[in-house]
Amino acid sequence: MRRSVSPLSLIVFGFGVFLLVLAPMLAWYVEPRAKRTPIDTDVTTIFTGPGSYFDTQAVKERHDQRLTVTRHVLGDVGDSDRGTAVWDVSTTIDTPRSLPLKDPRKSLQWTTERWVTDRRTNAPKHCCGEAPRAFQGEAYLKFPFDVEKRSYRWWDSTLKAPVVLRYAGTTKIQGYQGYRFTGSVPATEIGTRQVPGRLVGKPKQGQVHAEEWYSNGRIELVADQLTGRIINASISPRLALRAPGGKGGDKVTLLHGKGLEFTPATQRSQVGLARDDNDRLELVGRTAPLAAAVTGGVLAAAGTWLLIRGRVRGARH
């Protein structure tokens, strides 16, 4: 009695089993490893809004001005690796006078930083020449993946310390829903600056080491839940000088932004990137595994049926 097994039945059955094995691998192995902070990022975000600043040339405060904060984040692919993301960050604050010059050296304020984080957890790493070395917290230029409805510690570069941001519900940015987090920074001394004494109420003293105080009346960040990408941000920073000892309160306002927020173009760009990231993770973590499981199940069942039918035919002959 000769049994006949069709090569087609073996191929169908084998491919079906392969897809059934592939499905959980995509969901449980590949997808978690796809949740990694990118190392080849090259993103510019722009905040704008009303405010005031101290004009050093005119030696007076200028009010009702439009301030622009431009932040450029460039990933250092060479220094990054499978577990570490290295980002170089340049931030400028411009006034209506300095913005057209497009030269960070002539802006009101220009800072550069080098941030190093764990690509999976977003936790800080201390290597690769990061600056500042003291930075800590959970959220920086992004939140961790799978953002939760809880408070996070967000690193404030001006304060040089983390600030607690509390979950404040959901909101939509350009039609896209995200998690909203809010917080503030009370007036805090962050250092000293040598200035003419007359600026801080000490006209009889030529130069004094005035105290520099910083506050932020409202910080609001909106993050994409899955990727942690920030799709909108609003800040209200204030920098002021006080006389040595801090008596008498603020004497000079160096900078006061009143609700500086992502421009609509920046919002659209960040939302677009968040959508793309979500689609990629959805494909790897859900769509592809489900398709593989369903297709694999059908093919395995069809292959089994073909094998059984082949054996039955062989038995009859």
C-alpha positions, 0 to 999 in steps of 0.5 A, a space after each residue: 500500500 503506497 501513500 502519496 504526499 503532495 509536495 504542495 501540501 508540505 510547502 503550504 503546511 510548512 509556510 503556515 507553521 512558519 507564519 504562526 511562529 513568526 507572529 509572536 516573535 514580531 509581537 513579543 521580540 521585534 516590536 519591543 526592540 523597535 521602541 528605541 529612541 532614534 539616533 539619526 534625528 534631525 529636528 528643528 522646533 520653534 516656539 513663539 509668543 509675546 514677551 519682554 527682554 533687556 536691551 543691552 545696547 539701549 540699556 533698557 527693557 523692551 516690552 510687548 516684543 515677539 520672542 522666538 525660541 529655536 531648538 535644533 536637535 541633531 543625533 550623533 550617529 557615530 557616538 550612538 550605539 544600540 543602547 545609547 542615543 547621543 543628541 547635540 542640542 542648540 537653542 537660541 532665543 531671538 528678538 525681532 531685531 536679532 531673528 533676521 540676522 540668523 546668527 546664533 552668536 547675535 541672538 539674545 541667548 544661545 546655549 548648546 548641550 549634549 544629551 545622552 540617554 538610554 534608547 529604551 528607557 529614556 533614562 540619562 546616561 553619563 558618557 560620550 561628553 554629555 553636557 551638562 553632566 548633572 542632568 537627570 529625570 525621565 523626560 527631556 526632549 521626549 517622554 519615555 515610550 508608552 507614556 503613563 497617566 502619572 507625574 514625570 520629572 522633566 529636566 529644565 536646562 535653565 534651572 539645571 534640575 528636574 521639574 515635576 510635571 503632573 498629568 492633566 488629561 488629554 488634549 488634541 493638537 492639530 486633530 491628534 490626541 496626546 497626553 498633557 502635562 503641566 508644572 511650574 518653577 517658583 522664583 529660584 536663584 540660579 547664579 550670579 552675574 557681574 553688572 553695573 551697580 546702578 542696574 540693581 539699585 546700587 548706583 554708588 557701586 561700579 560693578 556688583 555680582 547681582 543675583 540671577 533669578 529664574 522662574 517659569 509660570 507655566 510649563 505645558 507639554 503634550 506627548 504622544 502616548 505611544 512614542 513619547 514624542 512631544 507634539 506641543 509645548 508651551 513655556 513662560 520663562 522669566 529671568 531677572 536680576 536682584 541686588 546682592 542678597 536678593 533684597 528688594 526683589 527683581 530689579 531688572 527683567 532680562 527675559 520674560 516669555 508669556 506663553 511661548 508655544 510651538 508654532 502651528 508649523 512645528 505642531 504639524 511637523 511633530 504630529 506628522 512624525 508621531 503618526 509615522 512612528 505610531 504607524 511603524 510600531 503598529 505594523 510591527 507590533 499588531 498588524 503584521 503579527 495578526 496578519 501572520 497569525 491569521 494567514 499562518 492558521 489558514 495555511 497550516 489548516 489547508 496544508 494539514 487537510 491536503 496532507 490527510 487527503 493525500 494519505 487517504 488517497 494513497 491508502 485507497 490505491 
